[in-house]
Amino acid sequence: MAMEGGMKCVKFLLYVLLLAFCAFAVGLIVVGVKVQLVLNQTITHGATPGTLLPVVIIVVGAFLFLVAFVGCCGACKENYCLMMTFAIFLTLIMLVEVAVAIAGYVFKDKVKTEFNKNFQQQMQNYPKNNGTASLLDKMQEEFNCCGAANYTDWENIPGMGKDRVPDSCCINVTARCGTDFDLRAINTQGCVEKIGMWLRENVLLVAAAALGIAFVEVLGIVFACCLVKSIRSGYEVM
């Protein structure tokens, strides 16, 4: 079926938008996985609104990628059913993304509170659980932090003492560098604030991107509807 020049332009623009949707979908999945990995390491007491948010982000990203693929097939084959499916599902995704953006703003502080509580609980198990010790060491090294609020939190942990912090608190990690430490040789800032800031930045980044892509998705829906109308008109002529 030959298409008019205007519809060819619409089809081309729709392809461009579909590529943007694919890129955004991959970005959502990557950010969602990163946030979920960090939360899984510290928040261990079941699902909460804060911990479920990255799961929703991953699901939305995967579904958006699938919908973009359907749209690409529909535009390529000029298939009425595929394009209608694409337009409907893209509308649903847009509504979910707006909801995710709102939830990301509402729950950003709740995530930090949950993170703080669980981090302190895991610090209590540090001297007696090698798995917990390895986990906290990895986080302190990765985020250049020490303790929950700051390095002095380790004073209250049984088996640690006033003049000792985990070696992972050291700026340059070496064996026993945390014993009788020099304050200038360790990271003094707490992990809750540092990691919490990282989480907030990523969640808010996704929220802002979701609102931005929602506008682009509106264009995608409009172009898809125009293409559907053109395809249906072609069927009526035939």
C-alpha positions as CSV (number, residue, x, y, z in Angstrom):
1,M,0.0,0.0,0.0
2,A,1.5,3.3,-1.1
3,M,1.5,6.0,1.5
4,E,1.2,9.7,1.0
5,G,4.2,12.0,1.5
6,G,2.8,13.3,4.8
7,M,2.3,9.8,6.2
8,K,5.8,8.8,5.1
9,C,7.2,11.7,7.2
10,V,5.0,10.5,10.1
11,K,6.3,7.0,9.8
12,F,9.9,8.2,9.8
13,L,9.3,10.3,12.9
14,L,7.7,7.4,14.6
15,Y,10.8,5.3,13.9
16,V,12.9,8.0,15.5
17,L,10.6,8.0,18.6
18,L,10.7,4.2,18.8
19,L,14.5,4.3,18.9
20,A,14.3,6.9,21.7
21,F,11.8,4.7,23.6
22,C,14.2,1.7,23.3
23,A,17.1,3.8,24.7
24,F,15.0,5.1,27.5
25,A,13.7,1.6,28.3
26,V,17.3,0.2,28.6
27,G,18.2,3.2,30.8
28,L,15.2,2.5,33.1
29,I,16.2,-1.2,33.4
30,V,19.9,-0.3,34.2
31,V,19.0,2.3,36.9
32,G,16.3,0.1,38.4
33,V,18.7,-2.9,38.7
34,K,21.4,-0.7,40.3
35,V,19.0,0.8,42.8
36,Q,17.5,-2.7,43.6
37,L,21.0,-4.2,44.2
38,V,21.9,-1.5,46.7
39,L,18.5,-1.8,48.5
40,N,18.8,-5.6,48.6
41,Q,22.1,-5.3,50.3
42,T,20.8,-3.3,53.2
43,I,17.0,-3.4,53.4
44,T,16.2,-7.0,54.5
45,H,12.9,-6.9,56.2
46,G,10.4,-7.6,53.4
47,A,8.8,-5.5,50.7
48,T,7.9,-1.8,51.3
49,P,6.8,1.0,49.0
50,G,10.4,2.2,48.9
51,T,11.9,-1.1,48.0
52,L,9.2,-2.0,45.4
53,L,9.8,1.2,43.5
54,P,12.9,0.0,41.6
55,V,11.1,-3.2,40.7
56,V,8.3,-1.1,39.1
57,I,11.0,0.9,37.2
58,I,12.5,-2.4,35.8
59,V,9.1,-3.8,34.8
60,V,8.1,-0.5,33.1
61,G,11.4,-0.4,31.3
62,A,11.1,-4.0,30.0
63,F,7.5,-3.4,29.0
64,L,8.3,-0.2,27.2
65,F,11.1,-2.0,25.2
66,L,8.6,-4.7,24.2
67,V,5.9,-2.1,23.2
68,A,8.5,-0.2,21.1
69,F,9.3,-3.5,19.3
70,V,5.6,-4.0,18.6
71,G,5.4,-0.5,17.3
72,C,8.4,-1.0,15.1
73,C,6.9,-4.2,13.6
74,G,3.5,-2.5,13.2
75,A,5.0,0.6,11.4
76,C,7.2,-1.6,9.2
77,K,4.4,-3.9,8.1
78,E,1.7,-1.1,8.3
79,N,-0.4,-3.5,10.4
80,Y,-3.6,-2.0,11.8
81,C,-3.8,-4.3,14.8
82,L,-0.2,-3.9,15.8
83,M,-0.3,-0.2,15.6
84,M,-3.5,-0.1,17.7
85,T,-1.9,-2.3,20.3
86,F,1.1,-0.1,20.3
87,A,-1.0,3.1,20.8
88,I,-3.0,1.6,23.6
89,F,-0.1,0.1,25.5
90,L,2.0,3.3,25.1
91,T,-0.8,5.2,26.7
92,L,-0.9,2.8,29.6
93,I,2.9,3.1,30.0
94,M,2.7,6.9,30.0
95,L,0.2,6.8,32.9
96,V,2.4,4.3,34.8
97,E,5.5,6.5,34.3
98,V,3.7,9.6,35.7
99,A,2.7,7.4,38.7
100,V,6.3,6.3,39.1
101,A,7.5,9.9,39.0
102,I,5.1,10.9,41.7
103,A,6.0,7.8,43.8
104,G,9.7,8.5,43.4
105,Y,9.2,12.0,44.9
106,V,6.8,10.8,47.7
107,F,8.9,7.8,48.9
108,K,12.4,9.2,48.5
109,D,12.7,10.1,52.2
110,K,11.0,6.8,53.3
111,V,13.7,4.8,51.4
112,K,16.4,6.7,53.4
113,T,14.7,5.9,56.7
114,E,14.4,2.2,55.9
115,F,18.0,2.2,54.7
116,N,19.3,3.8,57.9
117,K,17.4,1.4,60.2
118,N,18.7,-1.7,58.4
119,F,22.2,-0.5,58.0
120,Q,22.5,0.0,61.8
121,Q,21.0,-3.4,62.4
122,Q,23.6,-5.0,60.1
123,M,26.4,-3.1,61.8
124,Q,25.5,-5.0,65.0
125,N,26.2,-8.3,63.2
126,Y,29.5,-7.2,61.7
127,P,31.9,-8.9,64.2
128,K,30.0,-12.2,64.2
129,N,28.8,-12.7,60.6
130,N,31.3,-12.9,57.8
131,G,28.6,-12.4,55.2
132,T,27.4,-9.2,56.7
133,A,31.0,-8.0,57.3
134,S,31.9,-8.6,53.6
135,L,28.7,-6.8,52.5
136,L,29.3,-3.7,54.7
137,D,33.0,-3.6,53.8
138,K,32.1,-3.6,50.1
139,M,29.6,-0.7,50.5
140,Q,32.0,1.3,52.7
141,E,34.8,0.9,50.1
142,E,32.6,1.6,47.1
143,F,31.0,4.8,48.6
144,N,34.0,6.0,50.6
145,C,32.0,6.1,53.8
146,C,32.2,4.7,57.4
147,G,29.4,3.8,59.8
148,A,25.7,4.8,59.5
149,A,25.8,8.5,60.5
150,N,29.6,8.7,60.7
151,Y,32.7,6.7,61.8
152,T,31.9,7.1,65.5
153,D,29.0,4.6,65.1
154,W,31.5,1.8,65.2
155,E,32.4,2.7,68.9
156,N,29.0,1.2,70.0
157,I,29.5,-2.1,68.2
158,P,30.5,-5.0,70.4
159,G,34.0,-6.2,69.5
160,M,35.1,-3.0,67.8
161,G,35.9,-0.3,70.5
162,K,36.7,3.4,70.4
163,D,40.0,3.2,68.5
164,R,39.0,0.7,65.9
165,V,36.9,0.8,62.7
166,P,36.7,-1.7,59.9
167,D,39.7,-1.6,57.5
168,S,37.2,-0.7,54.7
169,C,36.8,2.7,56.3
170,C,40.3,3.6,55.4
171,I,41.0,5.9,52.5
172,N,43.8,3.5,51.4
173,V,42.6,0.0,52.5
174,T,45.4,-2.1,54.0
175,A,45.4,-4.9,56.7
176,R,44.7,-3.5,60.2
177,C,44.6,0.1,58.9
178,G,41.4,0.6,61.0
179,T,43.1,-0.3,64.3
180,D,44.4,2.7,66.2
181,F,43.5,4.7,63.1
182,D,44.5,8.2,62.2
183,L,41.4,10.3,61.6
184,R,43.0,11.8,58.5
185,A,43.4,8.3,57.0
186,I,39.8,7.2,57.1
187,N,36.5,8.2,55.6
188,T,34.6,10.0,58.3
189,Q,31.2,10.6,56.6
190,G,28.4,8.1,57.2
191,C,27.1,5.7,54.6
192,V,23.4,6.5,55.1
193,E,23.8,10.0,53.9
194,K,26.2,9.2,51.0
195,I,24.3,6.2,49.8
196,G,20.9,7.8,50.5
197,M,22.0,10.8,48.4
198,W,23.0,8.4,45.6
199,L,19.6,6.6,45.8
200,R,17.6,9.9,45.8
201,E,19.6,11.2,42.8
202,N,18.9,8.1,40.8
203,V,15.2,7.8,41.8
204,L,14.6,11.5,41.1
205,L,16.6,11.2,37.8
206,V,14.2,8.4,36.8
207,A,11.2,10.5,37.9
208,A,12.3,13.5,35.9
209,A,13.2,11.4,32.9
210,A,9.8,9.7,33.1
211,L,8.0,13.0,33.0
212,G,10.1,14.1,30.1
213,I,9.6,11.0,28.1
214,A,5.9,11.1,28.8
215,F,5.7,14.2,26.5
216,V,7.6,12.3,23.8
217,E,5.2,9.4,24.2
218,V,2.3,11.7,23.6
219,L,3.9,12.4,20.2
220,G,4.3,8.7,19.6
221,I,0.6,8.1,20.4
222,V,-0.4,10.9,18.0
223,F,1.8,9.6,15.2
224,A,0.6,6.0,15.8
225,C,-3.0,7.2,15.6
226,C,-2.3,9.1,12.4
227,L,-0.7,6.0,10.9
228,V,-3.6,3.8,12.1
229,K,-6.0,6.2,10.4
230,S,-4.0,6.1,7.2
231,I,-3.8,2.3,7.2
232,R,-7.6,2.0,7.8
233,S,-8.3,4.4,5.0
234,G,-6.2,2.3,2.7
235,Y,-8.2,-0.8,3.7
236,E,-11.4,1.1,2.9
237,V,-10.2,2.1,-0.5
238,M,-9.3,-1.5,-1.3
